[in-house]
Amino acid sequence: MGDGVAKGNNPVLWEKFLADLDEKLQLGLLDRMRRVQAYHFESDTLFLEPGSKEDEAYLQKSAQFTQLCLLAQDSTGVTEVKFRSVIPSEE
């Protein structure tokens, strides 16, 4: 997806989330959220497809994941964040 734009079902809420990350100076998370391949808001859950294996590994680290969940909850009202990995493992 070379256009650099994440695809999802609620672009207004997604842009609000990105703007809130920017406003709170969460630049590490903001950079990775901008590289997300796809997102999907479903009920109280935000599903994310990270842009790379490195981004996925970073976002799944305990401290970053907790921070991501808290910021997403505050910004969008979701109660849970889950990953949908579309990146095949290199085995």
C-alpha positions as CSV (number, residue, x, y, z in Angstrom):
1,M,0.0,0.0,0.0
2,G,2.4,2.6,-1.2
3,D,0.2,5.6,-0.6
4,G,1.0,5.6,3.1
5,V,-2.6,5.9,4.1
6,A,-4.1,3.3,6.4
7,K,-7.3,1.7,5.2
8,G,-10.2,1.2,7.6
9,N,-13.8,1.6,8.4
10,N,-13.9,4.9,10.3
11,P,-11.5,7.5,8.8
12,V,-12.9,10.3,11.0
13,L,-12.3,8.5,14.3
14,W,-8.9,7.2,13.0
15,E,-7.8,10.8,12.2
16,K,-9.0,11.9,15.6
17,F,-6.8,9.2,17.2
18,L,-3.8,10.3,15.2
19,A,-4.4,14.0,16.1
20,D,-4.7,13.1,19.8
21,L,-1.4,11.2,19.6
22,D,0.2,14.2,18.0
23,E,-1.3,16.6,20.5
24,K,0.0,14.4,23.4
25,L,3.4,14.3,21.8
26,Q,3.3,10.5,21.5
27,L,5.5,10.6,18.5
28,G,6.8,7.0,18.7
29,L,3.3,5.6,18.7
30,L,2.1,8.2,16.1
31,D,4.8,7.2,13.7
32,R,3.9,3.6,13.9
33,M,0.1,4.3,13.7
34,R,0.7,6.2,10.5
35,R,2.4,3.1,9.1
36,V,-0.5,0.8,10.0
37,Q,-1.6,-1.1,6.9
38,A,-5.2,-1.3,8.0
39,Y,-7.4,-0.7,11.1
40,H,-11.0,-1.6,11.9
41,F,-13.2,-0.3,14.7
42,E,-15.6,-3.0,15.8
43,S,-17.9,-2.5,18.8
44,D,-15.4,-1.6,21.6
45,T,-12.3,-3.1,19.9
46,L,-9.7,-1.5,17.6
47,F,-8.1,-4.0,15.3
48,L,-4.7,-3.0,13.8
49,E,-2.6,-4.5,11.0
50,P,0.9,-3.2,11.6
51,G,3.0,-1.9,8.7
52,S,6.0,-4.1,9.4
53,K,7.2,-6.9,11.6
54,E,9.3,-4.4,13.5
55,D,6.3,-2.2,14.2
56,E,4.3,-5.2,15.3
57,A,7.1,-6.3,17.7
58,Y,7.4,-2.8,19.1
59,L,3.6,-2.3,19.6
60,Q,3.3,-5.7,21.3
61,K,5.9,-4.9,24.0
62,S,4.2,-4.6,27.3
63,A,4.8,-0.9,28.1
64,Q,4.0,0.3,24.5
65,F,0.9,-1.9,24.3
66,T,-0.4,-0.6,27.6
67,Q,0.2,2.9,26.5
68,L,-1.4,2.3,23.2
69,C,-4.5,0.8,24.8
70,L,-4.9,3.7,27.3
71,L,-4.5,6.3,24.6
72,A,-6.9,4.6,22.2
73,Q,-9.4,4.2,25.0
74,D,-9.2,7.9,25.9
75,S,-9.3,9.1,22.3
76,T,-11.8,6.7,20.6
77,G,-13.7,5.0,23.4
78,V,-12.5,1.5,22.6
79,T,-11.9,-0.8,25.5
80,E,-9.5,-3.2,23.7
81,V,-6.8,-3.2,21.0
82,K,-6.0,-6.3,19.1
83,F,-3.5,-7.1,16.3
84,R,-4.3,-8.8,13.0
85,S,-0.9,-9.8,11.7
86,V,-0.8,-9.9,8.0
87,I,3.0,-10.3,7.9
88,P,4.1,-13.9,7.3
89,S,6.6,-15.2,9.8
90,E,10.1,-15.9,8.3
91,E,10.6,-19.6,9.3
